[in-house]
Amino acid sequence: MKTRGGGFKSGVFNIPRKTCLLKGDLDMTPLIDCVFLLLIFFMLSSSFVRPAGINVNLPKTVTADILQEEKFVIIVSADDVIYLNDTPLTIEELKAILKEKKDTIDSLLIKSDKAASLGKIVEIWDICRELGIEKLNIATLQAKKE
């Protein structure tokens, strides 16, 4: 029976080990697996909630110009409720706020639902013109030309 040198001892195999540890070399595979599992967990456990806002069905036009989003947005919903930057207001409150901020308003955007009354839109337009706000825009969806 041979020992250590190159043979075997009764019933025990001596298998030479060729593994060596390098300092500073990390295996990134388990870390990447954990990151992907966490990502999948949070994607499946999070609830997909639509952001709160006012649903406005804009009219379509063919000749609309594309404008940048304005700081001051007046929204008129289908049931003629007026919102200024997502805050519901009466026409008198809107007039007071616009009078207070008329010096800081360069331009104003009116987003109106298709079903909103034209009288309410004209009333808002008239208030803006009366206060000296000259640059008014009405939001629409651009339709395709046929």
C-alpha positions as a printed Julia matrix, in Angstrom:
146×3 Matrix{Float64}:
   0.0    0.0     0.0
   1.24   3.28   -1.01
   0.71   6.46    0.89
   0.72  10.02   -0.19
   3.16   9.78   -3.04
   0.98   8.77   -5.88
  -1.1    5.91   -4.96
  -3.91   5.08   -2.72
  -4.54   3.8     0.71
  -6.93   1.0     1.27
 -10.38   2.26    0.31
  -9.49   5.96    0.21
  -8.69   7.73   -3.0
  -6.34  10.64   -2.88
  -7.61  13.11   -5.49
  -5.33  16.04   -6.06
  -7.11  19.39   -5.8
  -6.41  21.99   -8.44
  -8.43  24.83   -7.0
  -6.8   27.99   -5.94
  -8.36  31.16   -4.65
  -7.48  34.43   -6.26
  -7.68  37.44   -4.04
 -10.06  40.18   -5.22
 -11.87  38.03   -7.78
 -15.59  37.81   -6.96
 -18.16  35.78   -8.78
 -20.92  38.23   -9.87
 -23.44  35.59  -10.96
 -25.16  35.13   -7.57
 -25.38  38.91   -7.11
 -26.97  39.37  -10.54
 -29.42  36.54   -9.81
 -30.47  38.21   -6.56
 -30.94  41.57   -8.28
 -33.13  40.03  -10.98
 -35.21  38.17   -8.39
 -35.73  41.4    -6.43
 -36.66  43.23   -9.62
 -39.23  40.59  -10.56
 -40.62  40.56   -7.0
 -41.15  44.33   -6.94
 -42.62  44.36  -10.46
 -45.17  41.71   -9.53
 -46.01  43.06   -6.09
 -46.41  46.72   -7.02
 -49.84  47.95   -7.96
 -50.27  49.65  -11.28
 -52.38  52.69  -10.47
 -53.07  55.35  -13.04
 -52.04  58.78  -11.86
 -54.88  60.93  -10.64
 -56.04  63.53  -13.08
 -58.97  64.94  -14.92
 -60.25  62.93  -17.85
 -60.82  65.28  -20.78
 -61.82  64.1   -24.23
 -60.2   66.72  -26.47
 -61.67  67.61  -29.87
 -59.7   66.69  -33.0
 -58.45  69.16  -35.6
 -56.38  68.86  -38.75
 -54.73  72.3   -38.65
 -53.51  72.24  -35.03
 -50.07  73.56  -34.1
 -47.88  71.7   -31.64
 -47.15  73.82  -28.56
 -45.1   73.29  -25.44
 -46.98  72.45  -22.22
 -48.02  75.62  -20.45
 -47.57  76.5   -16.77
 -51.15  77.72  -16.44
 -53.68  75.19  -17.68
 -57.42  75.71  -17.36
 -59.42  72.51  -17.79
 -63.15  72.44  -18.5
 -64.63  68.98  -17.95
 -67.66  67.49  -19.7
 -69.94  68.61  -16.87
 -68.61  72.23  -17.05
 -66.45  72.05  -13.92
 -63.45  74.4   -14.18
 -60.0   73.3   -12.96
 -56.86  75.43  -12.72
 -53.8   73.18  -12.5
 -55.98  70.27  -11.25
 -57.81  72.36   -8.59
 -61.61  72.74   -9.05
 -62.76  76.36   -9.01
 -65.82  78.5    -9.59
 -65.73  81.18  -12.27
 -65.35  83.9    -9.61
 -62.42  82.11   -7.94
 -60.78  81.64  -11.34
 -61.16  85.33  -12.11
 -59.62  86.29   -8.74
 -56.65  83.95   -9.21
 -56.04  85.11  -12.77
 -56.25  88.76  -11.68
 -53.68  88.07   -8.96
 -51.26  86.23  -11.27
 -51.82  88.08  -14.55
 -48.33  89.61  -14.51
 -46.65  86.19  -14.34
 -48.81  84.56  -17.03
 -47.19  84.65  -20.46
 -49.67  82.35  -22.09
 -52.58  80.23  -20.95
 -53.83  76.87  -22.21
 -57.49  75.88  -22.14
 -58.17  72.13  -22.28
 -61.85  71.6   -22.84
 -63.82  68.39  -23.23
 -65.82  67.91  -26.43
 -69.0   67.82  -24.38
 -68.28  71.04  -22.44
 -70.53  73.95  -23.25
 -69.17  76.59  -25.58
 -70.61  79.28  -23.33
 -68.3   78.25  -20.45
 -65.25  78.34  -22.73
 -66.19  81.75  -24.12
 -66.75  83.04  -20.57
 -63.23  81.92  -19.56
 -61.81  83.4   -22.76
 -63.56  86.7   -22.06
 -62.22  86.84  -18.49
 -58.68  86.31  -19.76
 -59.0   89.02  -22.41
 -60.54  91.4   -19.86
 -57.53  90.88  -17.55
 -55.08  91.55  -20.38
 -53.94  87.97  -21.01
 -53.57  88.07  -24.77
 -51.9   84.74  -25.56
 -54.58  82.05  -25.17
 -54.41  78.55  -26.61
 -57.03  75.82  -26.85
 -55.81  72.23  -26.63
 -56.89  69.79  -29.33
 -55.8   66.42  -30.68
 -54.23  66.45  -34.12
 -56.2   64.34  -36.59
 -54.63  62.7   -39.64
 -55.26  64.26  -43.02
 -57.02  61.95  -45.44
